[in-house]
Amino acid sequence: MSNSNQYVDLHTHTLASDGLHLPSENVKMAKEKGLAGVAITDHDTVSGLKQAIAEGEKIGIDVVPGIEISTVANKLDIHILGYYINYEDTIFLERLDQLRDVRSIRNDMMIKKLQDLGIEITMDDVLELAPKKKTRQTVGRPHIAEVLVHKGIVKTIKEAFELYLGKDGKAFVNPPRIHPSEAVDWIRQAGGVAVIAHPGLYENDELVEELIQHGVDGLEVYHSDHSSEEEEKYLRLANKYQLVVTAGSDFHGERNGEVFHAPIGGRKINIKVLSMLKNKRN
C-alpha cells in the first residue's frame, strides 16, 4: 500500500458545526494518521478555519479551507462542499448567517415533532449536551440524536437517524432552504471550487447530473457511506464530465463509542487533487 503521507482527507467536521473536536485537533489527528493534508468542511460556517490553518502551519500539514453548504432540492437534503473559498468574503459570510437561521428553525421544528410523538426533549437538553466551546456556531441533528441516546430512547446515533431524524424518520422536517445550484454559485462567487458531497446518499442521479450541468467542479466519489459499486459508478460519471474526483471520511468524532461516518483518513485520495482543485478556481 502507498505511503499515506501522499494522501489527503477532504471532508471533516469540527466543533464549529456538529463535530466533536476543535479544528486544531482534527489537524493533529490527520498528522498522526500520516496524512499530508486535511480539509475542514463544517456545515454552513467557516468559523473553525483560522484555528485549523494556524495549527497546520505549526505542525507542517496542508489544511484546505472548506465548507459544506446545506441545501434542498426535491425535498431532499443535498450537501455541496466548497474548497479554497475566500472565507473572509463579507457577502459569503452574510449568506452563511441566513443559512444558520434556517438550521435553527429546523431544529425547533424537529424537537416539536419529537414532543408530539411523546418524547420528552427540549432545545435546552440539546444545548446542554452539545459541547460548550466558543468555536461552535451550528447545532444540528447529531446533537439531537445524542440526546435521544442519552435519554435511552434509542441505543445508537444510527438508530436515532433511522427512526426519527433521517429523511424517512418520524420527526424529519425540511424547511425551505437554498437550491444546491445556488450554493454552487455562492462558492464560486467566493473564489472557491464546488464539489457535490456523497452523491450516493441522494438516490437521485438525475439531480446529480443536473448539478454537474450547472457547473460543479468535482464529485466526492470516495465517501465512507458509498459502496464499492457506487464508487465505480461516480468515478465513471466524474471522468465523463472531467470533474475533479475527491475523497472524504466525513469525520464528526466519536459519540457513545461509535465514530460518526468514519475516522479521519477513513477515505483519502492522492495529494495531487489539491492542485487540480486550485486549477479550477475562478
Residue pairs with C-beta under 8 A, 6 or more apart in sequence:
3 34
4 33
4 34
4 35
4 265
4 268
5 34
5 35
5 36
6 36
6 270
6 271
7 35
7 36
7 37
7 265
7 268
7 269
7 270
7 271
8 35
8 36
8 37
8 38
8 39
8 62
8 64
8 247
8 268
8 269
8 270
8 271
8 273
8 274
9 30
9 35
9 37
9 38
9 39
9 247
9 248
9 249
9 251
9 264
9 265
9 266
9 267
9 268
10 38
10 39
10 41
10 64
10 66
10 81
10 83
10 195
10 220
10 246
10 247
10 248
10 269
10 273
11 39
11 41
11 66
11 68
11 81
11 197
11 220
11 223
11 246
11 247
11 248
11 249
11 250
11 251
11 267
12 19
12 26
12 30
12 38
12 39
12 40
12 41
12 248
12 249
12 250
12 251
12 264
13 19
13 40
13 41
13 42
13 43
13 68
13 250
13 251
13 252
13 253
14 21
14 22
14 23
14 25
14 26
14 40
14 42
14 48
14 52
14 135
15 21
15 22
15 23
15 48
15 131
15 133
15 135
15 136
16 23
16 40
16 42
16 45
16 46
16 47
16 48
16 135
16 136
16 137
16 138
17 42
17 43
17 44
17 45
17 48
17 68
17 136
17 137
17 138
17 140
18 43
18 138
18 139
18 140
18 141
18 142
18 143
18 252
19 26
19 42
19 251
19 252
19 253
20 131
20 252
20 253
20 254
20 255
21 29
21 253
22 48
22 51
22 133
22 135
23 40
23 48
23 49
23 51
23 52
23 55
23 135
24 51
24 52
24 54
24 55
26 38
26 40
26 52
26 251
26 264
27 38
27 40
27 52
27 55
27 56
27 59
27 61
27 63
28 55
28 59
29 264
30 37
30 38
30 61
30 264
30 265
31 59
31 60
31 61
33 263
33 264
33 265
34 265
35 61
35 264
35 265
35 268
36 61
36 62
36 271
37 61
37 62
37 63
37 64
37 271
37 274
38 56
38 61
38 62
38 63
38 64
38 264
39 63
39 64
39 65
39 66
39 83
39 248
40 48
40 49
40 52
40 63
40 64
40 65
40 66
41 66
41 67
41 68
41 81
41 82
41 248
42 48
42 67
42 68
42 137
42 138
43 67
43 68
43 69
43 70
43 103
43 138
43 140
44 67
44 68
44 69
44 70
44 96
44 99
44 100
44 103
44 138
45 67
45 96
45 100
45 137
45 138
46 65
46 67
46 85
46 87
46 93
46 96
47 135
47 137
48 135
49 63
49 65
49 66
49 87
51 135
52 63
52 65
53 63
53 65
55 63
56 62
56 63
57 63
62 271
62 274
64 83
64 84
64 274
64 277
65 83
65 84
65 85
65 87
66 81
66 82
66 83
66 84
66 85
67 81
67 82
67 85
67 87
67 96
67 187
67 192
68 79
68 80
68 81
68 82
68 197
69 79
69 80
69 81
69 82
69 99
69 178
69 183
69 186
69 187
70 77
70 79
70 99
70 102
70 103
70 177
71 77
71 78
71 79
71 80
71 177
71 178
71 179
71 180
71 182
71 183
72 78
72 174
72 176
72 177
72 178
72 179
73 179
73 180
73 207
74 204
74 207
75 174
76 167
76 202
76 204
76 207
77 167
77 174
78 180
78 196
78 202
78 207
78 211
79 197
79 198
80 180
80 183
80 184
80 187
80 194
80 195
80 196
80 197
80 211
80 216
81 194
81 195
81 196
81 197
81 220
81 246
81 248
82 183
82 186
82 187
82 190
82 192
82 193
82 194
82 195
83 192
83 193
83 195
83 277
84 191
84 192
84 193
84 277
84 278
84 281
85 92
85 187
85 190
85 191
85 192
86 92
86 190
86 191
86 192
87 190
89 190
89 191
91 189
91 190
92 186
92 189
92 190
95 186
99 177
99 178
100 137
100 138
102 175
102 176
102 177
103 138
103 139
103 140
104 139
105 175
106 173
106 174
106 175
107 123
107 126
107 139
107 140
107 141
107 144
108 123
109 173
109 175
110 141
110 144
110 165
110 171
110 172
110 173
111 121
111 122
111 123
111 126
111 144
113 170
113 171
113 172
113 173
114 121
114 144
114 148
114 164
114 171
115 121
117 164
117 170
117 171
119 148
119 151
119 153
120 151
121 144
121 147
121 148
121 151
125 147
125 151
126 139
126 143
126 144
126 147
127 139
129 143
129 146
129 147
129 150
130 136
130 139
130 143
130 146
141 161
141 165
142 157
142 252
142 255
142 260
144 160
144 165
145 154
145 157
145 160
145 161
145 164
145 165
145 255
146 157
146 255
146 256
148 154
148 160
148 164
149 155
149 156
149 157
149 160
149 255
149 256
153 160
154 160
154 163
154 164
156 256
156 258
157 255
157 256
157 258
157 260
158 258
161 169
162 168
162 169
163 169
163 170
164 170
164 171
164 172
165 171
165 172
166 172
178 186
180 196
180 207
180 211
181 210
181 211
181 214
183 194
184 194
184 211
184 214
184 215
184 216
187 193
187 194
188 194
188 215
188 282
191 281
191 282
192 281
193 217
193 218
193 244
193 277
193 278
193 280
193 281
194 215
194 216
194 217
194 218
195 216
195 217
195 218
195 219
195 220
195 244
195 246
196 208
196 211
196 212
196 216
196 218
196 219
196 220
197 220
197 223
197 248
197 250
198 220
198 223
198 225
198 226
198 250
199 205
199 208
199 219
199 220
199 230
199 234
199 237
200 223
200 225
200 226
200 227
200 230
200 233
200 234
201 223
201 225
202 208
205 237
208 219
208 237
209 237
212 219
212 237
212 241
212 243
216 243
217 243
217 244
217 277
217 280
218 238
218 243
218 244
218 245
218 246
218 277
218 280
219 234
219 237
219 238
219 243
219 244
219 245
219 246
220 246
220 247
220 248
221 231
221 234
221 235
221 238
221 245
221 246
221 247
222 231
222 245
222 246
222 247
222 248
222 267
222 268
222 269
223 247
223 248
223 250
223 267
224 248
224 249
224 250
224 261
224 262
224 266
224 267
225 250
225 261
226 234
235 245
237 243
238 244
238 245
239 245
244 273
244 276
244 277
244 280
245 269
245 273
246 269
246 273
246 277
247 267
247 268
247 269
247 273
248 267
249 261
249 262
249 263
249 264
249 265
249 266
249 267
249 268
250 260
250 261
250 262
250 267
251 259
251 260
251 261
251 262
251 263
251 264
251 266
252 259
252 260
252 261
253 259
253 260
254 260
